[in-house]
Amino acid sequence: MNILLKSAVIVEPSSKHHLKKRDILIEKGKISKIAASISSKKNIKEISLENLHVSRGWFDSSVSFGEPGFEERETIENGLNTAAISGFTAVAVNANTFPVTDAKAQIKFIKTKAEGHAVKLYPIGALTLGSKSIDLAELFDMTNEGAISFYDYKIPIENANLLKIALQYSQNFDGLVQSFPFEKSVAKNGVANEEVNSTKLGLKGIPNLSEELQIIRDLYILEYTGGKLHIPTISTKKSVSLIKEAKKNGLNVSCSVSIFNLFLTDELLEEFNTNYKLLPPLRTSEDAKALLKGLKDGTIDGVTSDHNPIDTEHKKTEFEHAKFGSIGLEACFGVLNKLIGFEKSIEALTGLREVFKIDSTKFEEGSKAELTLFNPDTEWVFSEADIYSTSKNSAFLDQKLKGKPYGILANNKLILNK
């Protein structure tokens, strides 16, 4: 497929074309020419879109698709299509399937289902067998099959020795261990942030302490063992300072923040809308401000949509009984761009590539084309019509956003929003 992108503003700080309007010619999946003006030919598909901006492809480090086992929530095919329309050229898929992705056969299945798609799927293997936090899974075998990290999605590692062994063992093959920052014993049966609002509404609380205690423990273990530790979806002001200090001390630790915790706060709980039941929970505006600051100064390595489709049966119920989670892919850029602008947003949406060892092609002539197309100035209200996921559990419904992806050009395929 040969494609000519007309009058596209290139967003790539390392390029001499940064923030300049250029024509971009892609031939056989590679960028063959970048110039102020390129003439079209008969065998070239010309793409001309309003206020078109183009960047390197975005990467999401935490998405859940359900398949196998929970296809009613989302399939791999539709999940990848949703990611493409949302501007992501690569996604890391969590192990919260049935069966749990804890062996090389499951890794192979997921990769096979995604073959040939424009979006590259990177499987995350479970850290423990069945994600039960008892015995380590087949980490080395899964690595050889293509797993890029190990994580029991949203399940904390309660056994400190298990984390110690995982960090020691994974150093043999440069593996990346993830540890969800949640100490269950101080947040038993909690469903919302432990603060004024949860008390007023009679909801059992999840204190900031539950996150921070786990992070302190994990950082001490990392200091002892060495290795690489990723702490996904931090949500408190103190967590930012703990990780900042750990990085300053030379520990090989990285972290992400969920788009929900950057934009939404626990004030929304008054509606008892189960789409706002998230883990980590929505915190205070003070926490959100600290997370934004940590993202801007580089303490937080990147942003994830933390996309987690949940079927209607498990969301349209009492708040206490509803499952945690929200879809996030479709609104992710519009939220982030509204908060920090498109240049910082792209940094945040590509910053975890290095952490997870995801190939990041250069934006220059001769390089493989893996591009995201977007309009950073579109102002819109996110509605159910904007949801491409099978499940509709979005915490961003009716929110005013700024900036919208057009789609992607990757793997010699073009996928555009309708």
Steps between C-alpha positions, in 0.01 A plus 500: 500500500636840397365801690563874483418698812439859395580808708570313822662671798778269614533464878842348559752698711799306361411591141597810303135503388365537856180708507531573127228428245620239253382246246597145595524223242474142623587223255485129586471579869800734515537878507658566162485880492425799724476838326312829494306375199485162327308438179250216503503214250237257378605210724509713817209549740491863609390582855403858576344566842415818688785625722683170456782433746721192486725345764674172569253231598362505853542209740265395781661290773178367657194389306261211563304333222339200670571239233538214573224437751322835516420567135170660601707786642739535207670296231858542394397605149257769610735609775780556250265689267399720794866562583572598140212747479617640834848568358700211645733299277610267781334366814609277786218262589444389859481139615151527656342248264355152551715307511750747640792570267760319711673269250654517155199330337274788611757757384513332160119493474467873563778589258352275230159666536661840440713404199471726199328786679619859469534520880783297650389295801754431774388240756557547872545169677361433846765518771355203688313186397136585457579847641450341842818645656628161612749364244690683229376438147722385212672837464793392285289289264251783458783742428624273221146494359474881499378616842637847574423517873348307790200627693205359688260771387367703797601221739763603758798278579429432867797270554812717518725200438315426176584847368860458615537173311329641190735799487806279550396236248390744228846658489621188317306607191456875560134455594272776621294428812188701582359535850155649554526756785224382731529372857171316544510466877451875553233532230290192565176510302570863404322632190597870487762748616502529878418866544216737586286392204518127567414559868210726409365245251551202726747328267783287640829674444830424327756726672804649331696299756405174326691611191791666670578214740527259208724735303733550799527122548558436129770765475686352797486158335621645168791668678595161645458289186571724207306431182231706327174594669202677346230639727180540297231766551614694804239737639624701800718802566724302736550225241648755260752620759593143598579403141679827433731434794557139391602610151730762650665220698565300184235229526381355171134583557240641263135582541186597313187695579148423385329767291207483745706611801641797311160641403228377735464531878297335773252789498323308222408222742191690610324363192564136607583438132679164485706619202691700762580187700865462409814345643698693599204710606444859395690712752490869595583803284822538702609152394404569136709819498800314643465227237495760222812663644671162523412428138638833383829470691563142386445320830206322338623330183174497307123488488280197446132490408472202739227386262286237675171401334239364743168352389172670595405230750801582717468878471129573520466392860553645850826693534636261765442196277610643163834398352784750490593641160424728207582507132746776417651466154254715306519804730863475608657754265215749527533500878879519508524767230251714691718475809854545366489579126587279206882511521511383862215257430700324231798475734271341758347260246838383367709525818445142610631349177854493636391360837323206332764465227251578222656581164474870423577577138645837410287758324721553197538401137578132459344399831207268547175697518336460841305821532208648693278753327307754708346846529607663830246784482168317460272575795235239567284334762566130549180300453399138454513556123877544537543157661630226272554248778248220544451603863378854566628555856671836457579740783539780243144512368377861460846645567620790284825402326749663266682323221395193309693223323429437134657155520829334413725398215700194601599155374429628147135554595291813541218503757301822534213606721165498319 
